[in-house]
Structures are given as structure tokens and as C-alpha cells.
Amino acid sequence: MGKCQFSVHHVELYLACFPITDTIIYVSVFSVSQQI
């Protein structure tokens, strides 16, 4: 864990701070949460 903070409005920051696999999971979960 680095000092990077992320929010749903700054996906690019998330991409820059975390591994791509974790980012895919994050985007998938976020997409599902938006549908509920």
C-alpha cells in the first residue's frame, strides 16, 4: 500500500497506483454497484 488515494472520480489515479488486475476488479465491482 502506497500513499495513493483513490476515488470513483479518479480512476486514472487508481490505475497509476495499483496493479492492473486489482483495477479490473475495482472497475467490475464499481460497475455492478452502479446497477443495483
mmCIF file as Biopython writes it, N, C-alpha, C and O atoms, coordinates in Angstrom:
data_model
#
loop_
_atom_site.group_PDB
_atom_site.id
_atom_site.type_symbol
_atom_site.label_atom_id
_atom_site.label_alt_id
_atom_site.label_comp_id
_atom_site.label_asym_id
_atom_site.label_entity_id
_atom_site.label_seq_id
_atom_site.pdbx_PDB_ins_code
_atom_site.Cartn_x
_atom_site.Cartn_y
_atom_site.Cartn_z
_atom_site.occupancy
_atom_site.B_iso_or_equiv
_atom_site.auth_seq_id
_atom_site.auth_asym_id
_atom_site.pdbx_PDB_model_num
ATOM 1   N N  . MET A ? 1  ? 0.831   -1.194 0.000   1.0 0.0 1  A 1 
ATOM 2   C CA . MET A ? 1  ? 0.000   0.000  0.000   1.0 0.0 1  A 1 
ATOM 3   C C  . MET A ? 1  ? 0.877   1.260  0.000   1.0 0.0 1  A 1 
ATOM 4   O O  . MET A ? 1  ? 1.730   1.450  0.867   1.0 0.0 1  A 1 
ATOM 5   N N  . GLY A ? 2  ? 0.640   2.097  -0.986  1.0 0.0 2  A 1 
ATOM 6   C CA . GLY A ? 2  ? 1.381   3.346  -1.047  1.0 0.0 2  A 1 
ATOM 7   C C  . GLY A ? 2  ? 0.567   4.477  -0.459  1.0 0.0 2  A 1 
ATOM 8   O O  . GLY A ? 2  ? -0.421  4.247  0.239   1.0 0.0 2  A 1 
ATOM 9   N N  . LYS A ? 3  ? 0.979   5.690  -0.739  1.0 0.0 3  A 1 
ATOM 10  C CA . LYS A ? 3  ? 0.263   6.854  -0.222  1.0 0.0 3  A 1 
ATOM 11  C C  . LYS A ? 3  ? -0.879  7.263  -1.147  1.0 0.0 3  A 1 
ATOM 12  O O  . LYS A ? 3  ? -1.599  8.224  -0.875  1.0 0.0 3  A 1 
ATOM 13  N N  . CYS A ? 4  ? -1.036  6.526  -2.237  1.0 0.0 4  A 1 
ATOM 14  C CA . CYS A ? 4  ? -2.044  6.890  -3.225  1.0 0.0 4  A 1 
ATOM 15  C C  . CYS A ? 4  ? -3.449  6.763  -2.647  1.0 0.0 4  A 1 
ATOM 16  O O  . CYS A ? 4  ? -3.793  5.765  -2.014  1.0 0.0 4  A 1 
ATOM 17  N N  . GLN A ? 5  ? -4.245  7.790  -2.878  1.0 0.0 5  A 1 
ATOM 18  C CA . GLN A ? 5  ? -5.652  7.733  -2.518  1.0 0.0 5  A 1 
ATOM 19  C C  . GLN A ? 5  ? -6.451  7.641  -3.810  1.0 0.0 5  A 1 
ATOM 20  O O  . GLN A ? 5  ? -6.038  8.181  -4.836  1.0 0.0 5  A 1 
ATOM 21  N N  . PHE A ? 6  ? -7.586  6.964  -3.768  1.0 0.0 6  A 1 
ATOM 22  C CA . PHE A ? 6  ? -8.377  6.816  -4.979  1.0 0.0 6  A 1 
ATOM 23  C C  . PHE A ? 6  ? -9.834  7.106  -4.685  1.0 0.0 6  A 1 
ATOM 24  O O  . PHE A ? 6  ? -10.295 6.966  -3.552  1.0 0.0 6  A 1 
ATOM 25  N N  . SER A ? 7  ? -10.546 7.510  -5.710  1.0 0.0 7  A 1 
ATOM 26  C CA . SER A ? 7  ? -11.985 7.703  -5.597  1.0 0.0 7  A 1 
ATOM 27  C C  . SER A ? 7  ? -12.606 7.318  -6.924  1.0 0.0 7  A 1 
ATOM 28  O O  . SER A ? 7  ? -11.897 7.140  -7.915  1.0 0.0 7  A 1 
ATOM 29  N N  . VAL A ? 8  ? -13.907 7.189  -6.955  1.0 0.0 8  A 1 
ATOM 30  C CA . VAL A ? 8  ? -14.594 6.777  -8.171  1.0 0.0 8  A 1 
ATOM 31  C C  . VAL A ? 8  ? -14.466 7.830  -9.259  1.0 0.0 8  A 1 
ATOM 32  O O  . VAL A ? 8  ? -14.719 7.549  -10.431 1.0 0.0 8  A 1 
ATOM 33  N N  . HIS A ? 9  ? -14.073 9.044  -8.878  1.0 0.0 9  A 1 
ATOM 34  C CA . HIS A ? 9  ? -13.953 10.124 -9.850  1.0 0.0 9  A 1 
ATOM 35  C C  . HIS A ? 9  ? -12.532 10.215 -10.397 1.0 0.0 9  A 1 
ATOM 36  O O  . HIS A ? 9  ? -12.267 11.012 -11.298 1.0 0.0 9  A 1 
ATOM 37  N N  . HIS A ? 10 ? -11.633 9.420  -9.872  1.0 0.0 10 A 1 
ATOM 38  C CA . HIS A ? 10 ? -10.244 9.491  -10.301 1.0 0.0 10 A 1 
ATOM 39  C C  . HIS A ? 10 ? -9.716  8.092  -10.601 1.0 0.0 10 A 1 
ATOM 40  O O  . HIS A ? 10 ? -8.764  7.621  -9.978  1.0 0.0 10 A 1 
ATOM 41  N N  . VAL A ? 11 ? -10.354 7.442  -11.566 1.0 0.0 11 A 1 
ATOM 42  C CA . VAL A ? 11 ? -9.960  6.084  -11.925 1.0 0.0 11 A 1 
ATOM 43  C C  . VAL A ? 11 ? -8.535  6.062  -12.465 1.0 0.0 11 A 1 
ATOM 44  O O  . VAL A ? 11 ? -7.806  5.092  -12.258 1.0 0.0 11 A 1 
ATOM 45  N N  . GLU A ? 12 ? -8.135  7.138  -13.162 1.0 0.0 12 A 1 
ATOM 46  C CA . GLU A ? 12 ? -6.777  7.183  -13.705 1.0 0.0 12 A 1 
ATOM 47  C C  . GLU A ? 12 ? -5.740  7.152  -12.596 1.0 0.0 12 A 1 
ATOM 48  O O  . GLU A ? 12 ? -4.691  6.524  -12.735 1.0 0.0 12 A 1 
ATOM 49  N N  . LEU A ? 13 ? -6.036  7.837  -11.488 1.0 0.0 13 A 1 
ATOM 50  C CA . LEU A ? 13 ? -5.127  7.824  -10.346 1.0 0.0 13 A 1 
ATOM 51  C C  . LEU A ? 13 ? -5.032  6.418  -9.783  1.0 0.0 13 A 1 
ATOM 52  O O  . LEU A ? 13 ? -3.950  5.949  -9.430  1.0 0.0 13 A 1 
ATOM 53  N N  . TYR A ? 14 ? -6.174  5.751  -9.704  1.0 0.0 14 A 1 
ATOM 54  C CA . TYR A ? 14 ? -6.207  4.372  -9.234  1.0 0.0 14 A 1 
ATOM 55  C C  . TYR A ? 14 ? -5.353  3.488  -10.134 1.0 0.0 14 A 1 
ATOM 56  O O  . TYR A ? 14 ? -4.573  2.666  -9.654  1.0 0.0 14 A 1 
ATOM 57  N N  . LEU A ? 15 ? -5.509  3.665  -11.450 1.0 0.0 15 A 1 
ATOM 58  C CA . LEU A ? 15 ? -4.745  2.880  -12.409 1.0 0.0 15 A 1 
ATOM 59  C C  . LEU A ? 15 ? -3.249  3.092  -12.229 1.0 0.0 15 A 1 
ATOM 60  O O  . LEU A ? 15 ? -2.458  2.164  -12.390 1.0 0.0 15 A 1 
ATOM 61  N N  . ALA A ? 16 ? -2.870  4.317  -11.895 1.0 0.0 16 A 1 
ATOM 62  C CA . ALA A ? 16 ? -1.460  4.649  -11.769 1.0 0.0 16 A 1 
ATOM 63  C C  . ALA A ? 16 ? -0.853  4.109  -10.477 1.0 0.0 16 A 1 
ATOM 64  O O  . ALA A ? 16 ? 0.364   3.953  -10.378 1.0 0.0 16 A 1 
ATOM 65  N N  . CYS A ? 17 ? -1.692  3.827  -9.499  1.0 0.0 17 A 1 
ATOM 66  C CA . CYS A ? 17 ? -1.183  3.480  -8.173  1.0 0.0 17 A 1 
ATOM 67  C C  . CYS A ? 17 ? -1.292  1.992  -7.841  1.0 0.0 17 A 1 
ATOM 68  O O  . CYS A ? 17 ? -0.620  1.512  -6.929  1.0 0.0 17 A 1 
ATOM 69  N N  . PHE A ? 18 ? -2.127  1.266  -8.567  1.0 0.0 18 A 1 
ATOM 70  C CA . PHE A ? 18 ? -2.379  -0.120 -8.220  1.0 0.0 18 A 1 
ATOM 71  C C  . PHE A ? 18 ? -2.174  -1.039 -9.424  1.0 0.0 18 A 1 
ATOM 72  O O  . PHE A ? 18 ? -2.241  -0.582 -10.565 1.0 0.0 18 A 1 
ATOM 73  N N  . PRO A ? 19 ? -1.929  -2.315 -9.186  1.0 0.0 19 A 1 
ATOM 74  C CA . PRO A ? 19 ? -1.772  -3.290 -10.259 1.0 0.0 19 A 1 
ATOM 75  C C  . PRO A ? 19 ? -3.017  -3.352 -11.130 1.0 0.0 19 A 1 
ATOM 76  O O  . PRO A ? 19 ? -4.130  -3.140 -10.648 1.0 0.0 19 A 1 
ATOM 77  N N  . ILE A ? 20 ? -2.829  -3.642 -12.413 1.0 0.0 20 A 1 
ATOM 78  C CA . ILE A ? 20 ? -3.937  -3.655 -13.364 1.0 0.0 20 A 1 
ATOM 79  C C  . ILE A ? 20 ? -4.995  -4.680 -12.988 1.0 0.0 20 A 1 
ATOM 80  O O  . ILE A ? 20 ? -6.180  -4.445 -13.224 1.0 0.0 20 A 1 
ATOM 81  N N  . THR A ? 21 ? -4.606  -5.799 -12.414 1.0 0.0 21 A 1 
ATOM 82  C CA . THR A ? 21 ? -5.592  -6.816 -12.039 1.0 0.0 21 A 1 
ATOM 83  C C  . THR A ? 21 ? -6.537  -6.284 -10.975 1.0 0.0 21 A 1 
ATOM 84  O O  . THR A ? 21 ? -7.751  -6.471 -11.062 1.0 0.0 21 A 1 
ATOM 85  N N  . ASP A ? 22 ? -5.977  -5.621 -9.970  1.0 0.0 22 A 1 
ATOM 86  C CA . ASP A ? 22 ? -6.808  -5.040 -8.914  1.0 0.0 22 A 1 
ATOM 87  C C  . ASP A ? 22 ? -7.717  -3.960 -9.481  1.0 0.0 22 A 1 
ATOM 88  O O  . ASP A ? 22 ? -8.850  -3.787 -9.032  1.0 0.0 22 A 1 
ATOM 89  N N  . THR A ? 23 ? -7.206  -3.234 -10.473 1.0 0.0 23 A 1 
ATOM 90  C CA . THR A ? 23 ? -8.002  -2.185 -11.099 1.0 0.0 23 A 1 
ATOM 91  C C  . THR A ? 23 ? -9.190  -2.770 -11.833 1.0 0.0 23 A 1 
ATOM 92  O O  . THR A ? 23 ? -10.294 -2.230 -11.765 1.0 0.0 23 A 1 
ATOM 93  N N  . ILE A ? 24 ? -8.970  -3.883 -12.541 1.0 0.0 24 A 1 
ATOM 94  C CA . ILE A ? 24 ? -10.063 -4.550 -13.250 1.0 0.0 24 A 1 
ATOM 95  C C  . ILE A ? 24 ? -11.134 -4.989 -12.254 1.0 0.0 24 A 1 
ATOM 96  O O  . ILE A ? 24 ? -12.328 -4.815 -12.502 1.0 0.0 24 A 1 
ATOM 97  N N  . ILE A ? 25 ? -10.708 -5.555 -11.135 1.0 0.0 25 A 1 
ATOM 98  C CA . ILE A ? 25 ? -11.654 -5.985 -10.105 1.0 0.0 25 A 1 
ATOM 99  C C  . ILE A ? 25 ? -12.420 -4.783 -9.563  1.0 0.0 25 A 1 
ATOM 100 O O  . ILE A ? 25 ? -13.635 -4.845 -9.379  1.0 0.0 25 A 1 
ATOM 101 N N  . TYR A ? 26 ? -11.702 -3.687 -9.307  1.0 0.0 26 A 1 
ATOM 102 C CA . TYR A ? 26 ? -12.323 -2.470 -8.793  1.0 0.0 26 A 1 
ATOM 103 C C  . TYR A ? 26 ? -13.381 -1.955 -9.762  1.0 0.0 26 A 1 
ATOM 104 O O  . TYR A ? 26 ? -14.496 -1.627 -9.356  1.0 0.0 26 A 1 
ATOM 105 N N  . VAL A ? 27 ? -13.028 -1.885 -11.041 1.0 0.0 27 A 1 
ATOM 106 C CA . VAL A ? 27 ? -13.966 -1.390 -12.050 1.0 0.0 27 A 1 
ATOM 107 C C  . VAL A ? 27 ? -15.167 -2.316 -12.159 1.0 0.0 27 A 1 
ATOM 108 O O  . VAL A ? 27 ? -16.297 -1.852 -12.309 1.0 0.0 27 A 1 
ATOM 109 N N  . SER A ? 28 ? -14.933 -3.621 -12.084 1.0 0.0 28 A 1 
ATOM 110 C CA . SER A ? 28 ? -16.031 -4.582 -12.178 1.0 0.0 28 A 1 
ATOM 111 C C  . SER A ? 28 ? -16.994 -4.419 -11.009 1.0 0.0 28 A 1 
ATOM 112 O O  . SER A ? 28 ? -18.209 -4.390 -11.206 1.0 0.0 28 A 1 
ATOM 113 N N  . VAL A ? 29 ? -16.466 -4.314 -9.804  1.0 0.0 29 A 1 
ATOM 114 C CA . VAL A ? 29 ? -17.300 -4.152 -8.615  1.0 0.0 29 A 1 
ATOM 115 C C  . VAL A ? 29 ? -18.043 -2.825 -8.673  1.0 0.0 29 A 1 
ATOM 116 O O  . VAL A ? 29 ? -19.222 -2.753 -8.327  1.0 0.0 29 A 1 
ATOM 117 N N  . PHE A ? 30 ? -17.353 -1.778 -9.110  1.0 0.0 30 A 1 
ATOM 118 C CA . PHE A ? 30 ? -17.980 -0.464 -9.207  1.0 0.0 30 A 1 
ATOM 119 C C  . PHE A ? 30 ? -19.118 -0.492 -10.216 1.0 0.0 30 A 1 
ATOM 120 O O  . PHE A ? 30 ? -20.176 0.090  -9.975  1.0 0.0 30 A 1 
ATOM 121 N N  . SER A ? 31 ? -18.911 -1.162 -11.344 1.0 0.0 31 A 1 
ATOM 122 C CA . SER A ? 31 ? -19.949 -1.251 -12.372 1.0 0.0 31 A 1 
ATOM 123 C C  . SER A ? 31 ? -21.181 -1.969 -11.835 1.0 0.0 31 A 1 
ATOM 124 O O  . SER A ? 31 ? -22.310 -1.546 -12.085 1.0 0.0 31 A 1 
ATOM 125 N N  . VAL A ? 32 ? -20.967 -3.045 -11.103 1.0 0.0 32 A 1 
ATOM 126 C CA . VAL A ? 32 ? -22.077 -3.799 -10.521 1.0 0.0 32 A 1 
ATOM 127 C C  . VAL A ? 32 ? -22.810 -2.949 -9.489  1.0 0.0 32 A 1 
ATOM 128 O O  . VAL A ? 32 ? -24.039 -2.964 -9.429  1.0 0.0 32 A 1 
ATOM 129 N N  . SER A ? 33 ? -22.064 -2.217 -8.685  1.0 0.0 33 A 1 
ATOM 130 C CA . SER A ? 33 ? -22.684 -1.403 -7.637  1.0 0.0 33 A 1 
ATOM 131 C C  . SER A ? 33 ? -23.537 -0.292 -8.242  1.0 0.0 33 A 1 
ATOM 132 O O  . SER A ? 33 ? -24.521 0.135  -7.638  1.0 0.0 33 A 1 
ATOM 133 N N  . GLN A ? 34 ? -23.169 0.171  -9.413  1.0 0.0 34 A 1 
ATOM 134 C CA . GLN A ? 34 ? -23.947 1.215  -10.076 1.0 0.0 34 A 1 
ATOM 135 C C  . GLN A ? 34 ? -25.275 0.678  -10.607 1.0 0.0 34 A 1 
ATOM 136 O O  . GLN A ? 34 ? -26.238 1.429  -10.762 1.0 0.0 34 A 1 
ATOM 137 N N  . GLN A ? 35 ? -25.321 -0.623 -10.885 1.0 0.0 35 A 1 
ATOM 138 C CA . GLN A ? 35 ? -26.529 -1.225 -11.446 1.0 0.0 35 A 1 
ATOM 139 C C  . GLN A ? 35 ? -27.561 -1.521 -10.365 1.0 0.0 35 A 1 
ATOM 140 O O  . GLN A ? 35 ? -28.756 -1.614 -10.645 1.0 0.0 35 A 1 
ATOM 141 N N  . ILE A ? 36 ? -27.088 -1.669 -9.123  1.0 0.0 36 A 1 
ATOM 142 C CA . ILE A ? 36 ? -28.004 -2.002 -8.028  1.0 0.0 36 A 1 
ATOM 143 C C  . ILE A ? 36 ? -28.768 -0.751 -7.580  1.0 0.0 36 A 1 
ATOM 144 O O  . ILE A ? 36 ? -29.590 -0.824 -6.666  1.0 0.0 36 A 1 
#
